[in-house]
Amino acid sequence: MSKTSQQIAEICGVSRGTVDRALNNRPGINPETKERILKVAEQLGYRPHFLAQSLVKGSTKSIGAVLFDINNRIFPQLVNAIETRASELGYFLYLTLTNKDPEKERECLQHLVDRRVDGILLLSVNKGDDFERFVSKLGVPVITFGNLVSDEIPYIWVDDRKAIRDAVKRLAALGYEEIIYVSPPMALSGRTNLYAVEQRHAGFRQAIAEAGGALSADLILHKGYLEEIEGLLRKGSKRKVILCTSDKYALKVLLHLKKKGIRVPQDVGLMGFDNIDTLEYITPSLSTIAYSADEVGTKAVDLLVDRIAGRNVPLRTMVPHEIIEGEST
């Protein structure tokens, strides 16, 4: 049975208010009395009733994070940054995963609210007016990242559209004439929230149009991308490069090409997106579009804590990106 502050007060022969001052390091208590109370509390294994304290203070010093999965290495990196920054600011992090299930995402959000978190970070698969209303009625501050939910809810991420455009321009400058664009998630476009992926897709189309015929493009927007890539590489004599919208797809392509005896970059170039931490172990080193997951995670927590405190935050926060040229291009 857990010990209470009242029991400590009875043992020490003081009031409960005096015990509360000692345990919460507040002034108005004799140092010797404070020392005796803390010693008794330690001996009894006293732990404060956290929920009761939260009801009094109006804060649990906890935040929630809702992600659709952590299969892509960029997401564990983000979670690590989020937890690190939350801990630095005195917050405990509750992590929930939805497995890309829209209804489970709603359940996770409600679960966190029921546990009285002070705010929530959200990587959503939901979208639309009904979901926007649902989020607005949660009663806690929400910061979104990756996939935009609403123009009225603060959002932090990289400028995906510009990042892809910059990558295409760089590949053209390297002498590539044909780009094979690989984005399997686009097969689900219109059925789920794919804001980040769709922004990359729009950026690619814009960049090809801006090239004015100097670049040709093949788009692969389904799961059977490895087989289709093989067929495209056998066609024509243009210098080709494969641009993947995630490093995880680029690494699968690299492995497949190695098995088929197709050399990178001698036979075809290859570029990814995200600059995940496992790239340091890959040969040839992968060219990629990089942004700081640490910066996204840290700033997301800072924005959320500002909103919890009632401070205004920008509706859009973009972290910088850069093109990293590895050996694969």
C-alpha positions in Angstrom: 0.0 0.0 0.0 1.4 3.4 -0.9 2.2 5.8 1.8 0.5 9.2 2.0 1.7 12.7 3.1 -0.7 12.5 6.0 1.0 9.4 7.3 4.4 11.2 7.1 2.9 14.1 9.0 1.7 11.9 11.8 5.0 10.2 12.1 6.9 13.5 12.2 4.4 15.2 14.4 3.8 18.1 12.0 0.9 19.3 9.8 0.2 18.0 6.3 0.9 21.5 5.0 4.4 21.4 6.5 5.0 18.0 4.8 3.9 19.4 1.5 6.3 22.3 1.9 9.1 19.9 2.5 8.3 17.5 -0.3 7.8 20.3 -2.8 10.8 22.3 -1.7 8.8 25.4 -0.8 9.8 28.1 1.7 8.4 28.6 5.2 9.8 25.5 6.9 12.6 24.9 9.4 15.6 23.2 7.7 15.9 20.6 10.5 12.2 19.8 10.2 12.5 19.6 6.4 15.4 17.2 6.7 13.5 14.9 9.1 10.4 14.8 6.8 12.5 14.0 3.7 14.3 11.2 5.6 11.0 9.7 6.8 9.6 9.9 3.3 12.6 8.1 1.9 12.4 5.4 4.5 8.8 4.8 3.8 9.3 4.8 0.0 6.9 7.7 -0.4 5.8 8.6 -3.9 3.5 11.5 -4.6 0.0 10.8 -6.0 0.7 12.2 -9.4 -2.8 12.4 -10.7 -4.0 14.2 -7.6 -1.2 16.7 -7.9 -2.1 17.3 -11.6 -5.7 18.0 -10.7 -4.5 20.7 -8.3 -1.8 22.2 -10.5 -3.7 21.8 -13.8 -0.7 20.1 -15.4 0.7 16.6 -15.6 4.0 17.6 -17.1 3.5 15.0 -19.7 3.0 15.1 -23.5 1.8 12.6 -26.0 3.2 11.7 -29.5 1.1 9.9 -32.1 2.9 8.4 -35.1 1.6 6.0 -37.7 4.7 3.7 -37.4 8.4 3.6 -36.8 9.4 1.4 -39.7 11.3 4.1 -41.4 14.4 5.0 -39.5 13.7 8.7 -39.7 10.8 8.2 -37.2 12.8 6.6 -34.4 15.3 9.4 -34.9 12.5 11.9 -34.5 11.1 10.1 -31.4 14.6 10.1 -29.8 14.9 13.9 -30.4 11.4 14.5 -29.1 11.9 12.4 -25.9 15.3 14.1 -25.3 13.9 17.6 -25.5 10.8 16.8 -23.5 12.9 15.4 -20.7 15.1 18.5 -20.7 12.0 20.6 -20.2 10.7 18.3 -17.5 8.0 16.5 -19.5 7.3 12.8 -19.7 6.6 11.4 -23.2 3.8 8.9 -23.9 4.4 7.4 -27.4 1.5 5.8 -29.3 1.6 4.1 -32.7 -1.5 3.8 -35.0 -0.2 1.4 -37.7 -1.7 3.8 -40.3 -5.2 3.0 -39.0 -7.4 6.2 -39.0 -9.7 4.9 -36.3 -6.9 3.8 -34.1 -5.3 7.2 -34.5 -8.5 8.8 -33.1 -8.5 6.3 -30.2 -4.8 7.1 -29.4 -5.6 10.8 -29.3 -8.5 10.3 -27.0 -6.5 7.9 -24.9 -3.8 10.6 -24.4 -6.4 13.2 -23.6 -8.1 10.9 -21.0 -4.7 10.5 -19.3 -4.5 14.3 -19.1 -1.4 15.0 -21.2 -0.7 18.7 -21.5 -0.3 18.5 -25.2 0.2 16.2 -28.2 2.5 15.9 -31.2 0.8 14.3 -34.2 2.0 12.6 -37.4 -1.4 11.9 -38.9 -3.0 9.6 -41.5 -6.3 11.3 -41.1 -7.4 14.4 -42.9 -10.6 16.4 -43.8 -13.0 18.7 -42.1 -14.4 16.1 -39.7 -11.0 15.2 -38.4 -10.0 18.8 -38.0 -13.1 19.3 -35.9 -12.2 16.2 -33.8 -8.7 17.6 -33.1 -10.0 21.0 -32.3 -12.3 19.6 -29.7 -9.6 17.5 -27.9 -9.1 20.4 -25.5 -5.3 20.2 -25.5 -2.7 22.0 -27.7 -1.6 19.9 -30.8 1.4 20.3 -33.0 1.5 18.4 -36.3 4.6 17.3 -38.3 5.2 15.4 -41.5 1.6 15.4 -42.7 -0.4 18.7 -42.5 -3.8 18.3 -40.9 -5.2 21.9 -41.0 -4.1 25.4 -41.9 -5.2 26.3 -38.4 -3.0 23.8 -36.5 0.7 24.5 -36.1 2.9 22.4 -38.4 6.6 21.7 -38.5 8.6 19.9 -41.2 10.9 20.3 -44.2 9.8 22.1 -47.4 9.3 18.8 -49.3 8.3 20.5 -52.5 11.4 22.7 -52.7 13.7 20.0 -51.5 12.7 17.7 -54.5 13.0 20.6 -56.9 16.5 21.4 -55.6 17.4 17.7 -56.0 16.2 17.5 -59.6 18.2 20.6 -60.5 21.3 19.1 -58.9 20.8 15.9 -60.8 20.5 17.8 -64.1 23.6 19.7 -63.3 25.4 16.4 -62.8 24.6 15.4 -66.4 21.6 13.1 -65.9 19.1 13.1 -68.7 16.3 10.8 -67.4 15.0 10.5 -63.9 13.1 7.5 -62.6 11.0 8.8 -59.8 10.0 6.2 -57.2 7.2 6.9 -54.7 5.2 3.8 -53.7 3.0 5.5 -51.1 1.4 7.6 -53.9 -0.7 4.5 -54.8 -2.7 5.5 -51.7 -3.2 9.1 -52.7 -6.7 10.3 -52.0 -7.4 7.5 -49.4 -5.2 8.7 -46.6 -3.2 11.7 -45.5 0.0 11.8 -47.7 0.7 15.5 -47.5 4.5 15.2 -47.3 4.6 12.5 -50.1 2.2 14.5 -52.3 4.3 17.7 -51.8 7.4 15.8 -53.0 5.4 14.5 -55.9 4.2 18.0 -56.8 7.7 19.3 -56.5 9.1 16.7 -58.9 6.5 17.4 -61.5 7.2 21.1 -61.2 10.9 20.6 -61.6 10.5 18.5 -64.7 8.3 21.1 -66.2 10.8 23.8 -65.4 13.5 21.8 -67.1 11.7 22.5 -70.4 12.4 19.2 -72.1 16.0 18.9 -71.0 14.9 16.1 -68.6 12.7 13.1 -69.2 10.9 11.4 -66.4 9.4 8.0 -65.5 7.2 7.9 -62.5 6.7 4.7 -60.5 4.0 5.1 -57.9 3.3 1.5 -56.7 4.9 -1.3 -54.7 6.2 -3.2 -57.7 8.9 -0.6 -58.3 11.9 -2.9 -58.3 10.7 -4.9 -61.3 9.6 -1.8 -63.2 13.0 -0.2 -62.7 14.7 -3.1 -64.4 12.6 -2.7 -67.5 13.1 1.1 -67.7 16.9 0.7 -67.4 16.9 -1.5 -70.5 15.2 1.2 -72.6 17.0 4.0 -74.4 20.5 5.3 -74.0 20.0 8.4 -71.9 22.0 8.8 -68.7 19.6 7.7 -66.0 19.2 8.3 -62.2 16.7 6.9 -59.8 15.2 9.4 -57.3 13.4 7.8 -54.4 11.2 9.7 -52.0 12.6 7.9 -49.0 16.0 6.4 -48.2 14.3 3.1 -47.2 13.2 2.7 -50.9 16.6 3.8 -52.2 18.3 1.2 -50.1 16.0 -1.6 -51.4 16.7 -0.4 -54.9 20.5 -0.4 -54.2 20.4 -4.0 -52.9 18.2 -5.2 -55.8 20.6 -3.6 -58.4 23.6 -5.2 -56.7 21.9 -8.6 -57.0 21.2 -8.0 -60.7 24.8 -6.9 -61.4 23.8 -3.3 -62.2 26.4 -0.9 -61.0 25.8 2.3 -59.1 26.6 4.9 -60.2 28.4 3.6 -63.4 25.2 2.1 -64.9 22.6 4.2 -63.1 22.6 7.0 -60.4 20.6 6.8 -57.2 19.4 9.3 -54.7 17.2 9.0 -51.6 15.4 11.4 -49.2 15.7 11.8 -45.3 19.5 11.1 -44.7 18.7 8.3 -42.2 21.4 7.3 -39.7 22.0 3.9 -41.3 23.4 5.5 -44.4 26.9 5.7 -42.9 27.1 1.9 -43.2 26.2 1.8 -46.9 28.5 1.3 -49.9 28.5 3.1 -52.2 27.5 6.0 -50.0 24.0 7.2 -50.9 23.3 10.6 -52.2 20.2 12.0 -50.4 18.1 15.0 -49.5 19.0 15.8 -45.9 17.3 17.6 -43.0 17.9 17.4 -39.3 15.5 15.0 -37.5 16.9 16.3 -34.3 15.9 19.9 -35.2 12.4 18.8 -36.2 11.9 16.9 -33.0 13.4 19.5 -30.7 11.5 22.4 -32.3 8.3 20.4 -32.3 8.5 20.0 -28.5 9.5 23.7 -28.0 6.4 24.7 -30.1 4.2 22.5 -28.1 5.5 23.7 -24.7 5.0 27.3 -25.9 1.4 26.5 -26.8 0.8 24.7 -23.4 2.1 27.9 -21.8 -0.4 29.9 -23.8 2.1 31.6 -26.0 1.5 32.2 -29.7 3.5 30.0 -32.2 3.8 30.2 -36.0 1.4 28.1 -38.0 4.3 27.0 -40.2 7.9 26.2 -39.2 10.2 24.9 -41.9 13.6 23.4 -41.1 16.4 23.7 -43.7 17.4 21.0 -46.1 20.5 20.3 -48.2 21.6 17.9 -50.9 24.2 15.5 -49.8 26.2 14.0 -52.7 27.4 10.5 -52.0 29.1 8.1 -54.3 25.8 6.9 -55.8 25.4 9.9 -58.1 
